[in-house]
């Protein structure tokens, strides 16, 4: 069976697929804290509904023989919802802290790459009668905003929606394993490679023609190359980058901030939401580095993913896959003063948003895919290796949602950690709170709870600075 060109992994999805390894998993996750334990059959139906609405949840990735062509998605003929949806009893203190401890090993465990790349785990037995659903997803499947399509498909606006059919939508019979003979796979892969190279040749020809017709684009391309070179050669001076000690164990913790207060800070200081978030994280990370006796670290190369979808595509209408770019900005962590930090962050982010390189990630990913797995992986490590910190803010759903009749009280997101980085920060707005998920490399940052306190202190300090600015004539 010939390869369907529309099922090839797109550039950014492919980057996450090739970059994934046991030491550098490209896994994202969401922890939904529920007010009660949903009925198992009803929860299973909610996940069924999501699989039907988002077909990518039934697809697995197939690598071509000898990497002749790009990997592509195929429907998993052996798809088994029972494999992806699991049930656990929460032990220990049966509270949120215990839950964070129990989901960490599940988060760091690699996916079975012969199956669809997601898992959902229900944790029951909270002391207060609640429960939680931990949903983890390979980043090749979706970015944070694309994940909203899954979130929207499996949840409801009401605790008891008016119509909820009981009949299964997927069918209960598990299919047999289907794999074409190696010779057939190789022939299909060669044919797909020829089609792919012809399509790319046309694209290159079009690009050359556009350059000839519009020579003004040449300086823009040179600016992009210069910006990328600055990223690759950036050195934060962090001793962590010189150490060989980094691990695969992950420690997850969560916290939240009042959305209204974050908005007040934003308006008082005349910046954007991401300016406020990055300033809080810069102050907290600066405090952590000083606590580690590393005061010489004044800047961290920070990756800030930026969604490229239109607002109407953020929830149920969102497509999965990665539709984002990455802004790479040196984050000032050594200033200490909240107001000075905010102003510097705002200035740097405004400059980066105006930089053509900040919107070039999807195009570059497509162009680099032609170079092959080994070279793309090496180039990705060279670029990603310069990243000291990741901060991602996912546009959320600011209204109450229900999962199989249980009210979702909290939604903590988690994002991958950069190599030799202490932690990554993911944020998700839900109802009236900004939920923060901290994914820490336990070898590099064993004191993640202390870092959590530093974030809270940084928020308080920036809020106080905003109040002083508001009181000025």
N, C-alpha and C positions, 0 to 999 in steps of 0.2 A: 504494500500500500504506500503510495507516494506521500511525502511529507507535505502537510498543509502549511504554506508560507505564513498564514495568519497565526499559526500555533508556535512559531519560533519564539524563543525568549527574546524580548526587547532588550535594548542596550543596558539600561539600568538594572532590570531584573537579572540579566545575565551576569552583570558585575557582582551582584550579591550571591548568585549561585556559585560562581567560580571562587569568590573570596572566602566562602564558608569553609571552616575547618574546626576540628575539636578544640583547638586553642583560640580560634577567632570565630565563634559562631555568629552568624548573621540572623539572629532570632529576635523578634519583637513579641511583646505580650501585653495582655490586659487582665487585670484582676478586678472582677466585679463582686462587691460585697453586697449580700442580699439580706433582707429583713427576715426571711424565713426559708425553710428548705422546700424547694419546688418538688412537685410530684415527678418521679423519674420518667414516667411515660410522657408526661407533658413536656418535660425538658428535652427528651429525645425528639419529640415532634418539633420543638423549636429549632433544634439543630438540623433536623431534616429539612425544614423550611429554608434555612440559610443555605444548605447545600444545593437545593433546587434553584434558589434565587441567584446564587453565585457559583456557576459551574466550575470555576477554577478550584473549588474545594474538593472536586472529584478527580482532578487531574494530577498526574505525576510527571516528573521531568525524565526524559530519555536522552542520554548522551549518545552522539553518533559514534559508530565504530571508528577508532583511530582519530577521533575529533575531526573527521573529514568536513563536517558542516556544523552549524550551531545546534545546541541542544533545543529540544522542542517539547511542548506539552502534549500529552496524550491522556485520554480518559482511562482511569484505572479500572480494568475489567473485574478486579478482585475487591473493589471498594467495599469496606465493611464499617459502618457507622460505629459499631460496638468497639472497634479498635481505637477509634479517634475520640470517643466519649467515654470517660472513665469516672469511677466513683471512689472517694476516699473518706475515711473517718478521721476527723481532726483529733489529735491526742494532746498530751501535755496540758498546758494551762487552758487550752481551747479558746484562745483569744486571737486578736489580730497579729500580735507579735509572733505567736506560735505558727500562725498561718504563713507569715513571711518566711519563717525558717523552713517550713515544709515544702513550699513551692520552689525554693532556690535550686535544689537538686533536679527537679523536673525541668526547670528553665534551662539549665546548663547542659542537659542531656541532648546529644545530637538527634536529629530526625532520622527515621528510616527513609533513605533517599529512594527506595523503590515504591514508596507510597505517597499519597497526597501529604503536603507539608504543613500539617496543623494538628493540634491536640486540644481537647477541652476536658478539664478535670473539675468535678464537683467535690467540694470539701464540706462535709456535714459535721454536725456535733458541736457547734459553737455553744459556749456556756449561756449566751443570751438567747438561744433558739434560732439564731441566724445561720447562714451558710455562705459559700462563695464559689464562684466559677472562675477558674484560671484558664485563659485561652491563649495559647502560644501559636505563633505563625512564623514561617520562614519569610525573610524579607524579600525573597524573589517573588513571592505571591502577591504582596501588596506593601505599600507604604502606610503610614499612620492614617492618612485621610482615606485611602482606599479601604483600610480596615473598617471604616465607618459603614461601608456597604454591608459587611458581615454583621456588625453590631446592630444596624437597623433592621436587617432581615430576621434576626433571631429574637428581637425584643418587640415589645408592644407599647402603645401609648396608654393603655388601660390595664388595670390588674386583671379584669375579666373582659377580654375583647368580645364583641358581639358574635363573631363567628369563628369557631376554632374546630375545624374538622378533625376527627379522630383517625381517619384512615391514613396509613403510611403512604408517603409520596414516592419513596425510593424502591419499594418492594423489599421483601425479606430475604430473597435468595441471593447467596454470594456467588459471583461468577467465577469461571475458571481463569487461570493465568494464560494470557495470550501474548506470545512474543514471536515475531517473524524470524525466520531462519537468518543466520548471520549474513549469508550471501545476499538475501533480499534486503536486509538492512543496509548493507554496503552500497548496493545499487541505488537504493532510494536516497541515501546520503550523498552520493556523487551527483545524482540528478539535482538534488536540492542545492548543492554547492554551486553547480553551474548556473542555476537560476539566480542564486544569491549574488554571485560575482557579476552577472550581467546587470542585475538591478543596481549594484553598487557602481559599476562602470558608468551607467547612465547618470547616477547621482553625482559622481565626480565630474563628468562632462558638463552637467548642468551648473555645478559649482564654479568650474573654470569659466564657463560662459557668463555667469552672473558677475564674476570678478572683472572680466573684460568689459562688460557693459556698465558695471558700477565700481570703478577703481577706488571710490571713496571707502569701500569696505575693507581694503587692505590694512589701513591703520588700525581699524577695529580688531582685525585678526591678530595683528602684532601686539596690540594691547592685551588680548586674551593670553597669548603665549607668554608675555612678560609677567602677567599676574600669576600664571601657573608656575613659572620658574621661581617667583618669590615664595610661593607656598612650599615647593619642594626643598628650597634651600633655607627655609626658616628654621631657626634653632631657638627654642625657648630657654635653653640652658638648664632644663630640668634634669636633676640627677637621675630621675626615674627612667629617662630615655637611655641612660648609659648602663643601666643594670640589666642583668639577665634574669632577674627574679620577677617573673610575672606568671600568673597562674590561670587555671581554667575554672576554679571554684568561684561562684558568684554569690553575693549576699544582696538580697533585695529588701528594701525598706520603703515605706511610703509616708507621705504627710500631705497636708492640704493648706491652702491659703484662701482667705475670703475674697471672692472675685470683685466685690464692690470696692474693697480697699485697694486692690491692685489697679482698678480703673481710676480711682481717685488719685493715686500716685502718678499714673500716666498723664492725667489732665493737668495736675498741679505742676509737673515738670516739663510739660509740652513735648512729650515723646510718644513713642509707640509702645504697644504691649510687649514686643520682643525686646525693646530697650530696657524696660523695667525688669523683665525676667533675666536678661543677661547681666544687668547690673547687680541684681541680688546674687546670682551665681558667681560673678567675679569677686564680690566681697567675701562670700563664703569660701571660695576656693583659695583666695589670698590668705584668709585666716588659717585654713588647713595647711597650706604650704609653710606658713610661719611656724605653726605648731609642730611641723615635722623638721624644724630647723633648716629650712630651705628658703631664707628670705631673699636670696639672689634671684629667684624666679619672679619676674615682673610681668610677663606676658605668657599666655597659653594660646597656641593655635587652636581655635575652636570651630568645629563644624556645626553650622546652623542650617538644617534642612528647611527649605521653603517650598510650600505647596504651590503648584502651578495650575490647579483645577479652579474652575469658576465656583463661586459660593453655592450655586444651585446643585453642584455635583458633590457636595461635602458629605451628604448622609446617604439616604437610600438610593439616590441616583448615581452615586459614585461608582466608577469602574475600579476593579482591583488592578494590580500592577503598580509600578512606581512612576508617578507623574509629578516629579519634584526636581528641584535643583539644590545645590549645596553651596551656601555662602561660607567661605573660609575667612575668618576674621581673627587677628591677634587680640585676644581679650585682655584688657589691662587689669591685673589682679593685685598689683602692688601699691595702688594709690591709697587704699585704706579709707579715705574720706568718701562717704556715700554720694554726696552731690558731685564731687569732682569725678568720681567713677562713672556716674550716670551720664554726665556731659561728655566724657571721653568715649563711652560706649556709643552714645547717640551719634557723635561725629563720625566714628569709624563705621558704624552701620550705614549711615547715609552715603558715605563714600563707596562702600562695598555694593550697595544697591544700585549705584550709578555705574559700577564697573561692568562692562560687557561680559567679563568672565563669569560673573555670578549667575548668569542665565544660560551658560553654555554646557552645563553638565549633561543634559539629555543628548545633545548633539554629539558631544565628545564621546559619550559612552557608545553610541551607535557607530561612530567612526572607528573606535578602538577595537570593537568586536571583531573586525576583519583580521586583526593581527594574530589571533589564536590564543588559546588558554594560557600558555606559559608566559608569553610576553605581556598579556593583559594583566595577569596576576602579579607579575613583577612590577609593572607600572602602578598598579593599584596599591601594592605594598609601599612603594616609594612615596606615593602621595598620601595615603592613609597613615603611613608611618610617621608623617610629620604632625598628625593631629594629636593634640594633648587632651582634648576635652570635647564632648558632644552634648549639645543642648538642643532638644527638639520640642517645639510646641505644636500640638495637634489640635486643629479646630474641633471642638466637641459639640455635644448636644446639650443645650442649656435648659432642658425640661426633663421631668421625671420619666423614666422608662421602666418597664417591667419585663422580667424574664420568667416565663412559664408561671405567671401569677405572683412571683416574688418581686417586691420593689427593690430596685437597684439603689443602694444607699451611697456607694462610693465606686469610683472607677480609676484605678491606678495603672498608668501605662509604664512600659519598660522598653528600653532601646539598647542595642549592642554597645559594648565598651570598646574604645579604640585600643590598639596594642600599646601596652605599657602605660596606660592611662589609669588613674585611680577609680574613676566612675563616669557614668553617663547619666544625664538628667532628661527625663521625658515628662511633659506636662500635658494635661487634658482637662478642658473645661467641662464640668458636668453640674447641672443645676446652678447653685450659687457659689460653688467652690472651684478652685483651681487645684486639681489633684496632681501630686508630684510623685513620680516613681524614680527611685535611685537604684541603679544597677552598678554595684561595686565589685571590682576585682579584689577578692578577699586577701590575696597575697600582698597587693599594693596598698590597699586601704582596709586594714583590719578594724579600724575605729569608725565605721560608717555611721554609727549612731551619733558620734561626736560631730561628724560632718553635717548630719541632719540638724543638730542643734545650731550649728553655725549658719545654716540657711535661714532658720527661724530668726536668729539674731540679726542677720543681714537685712531681712525683710523689715524687722522692727526699726532698724537704724534708717533705712531708706524712707519708710513711712514718716518717721520723725522729721527727716530732712524736707520731705514734701510738705509737711504741716508748717514748717518754718517759712518755706517759700510762699505758701498760701497766705500767710499772715503779713507778708511784706506789702507796703503800700503800692 
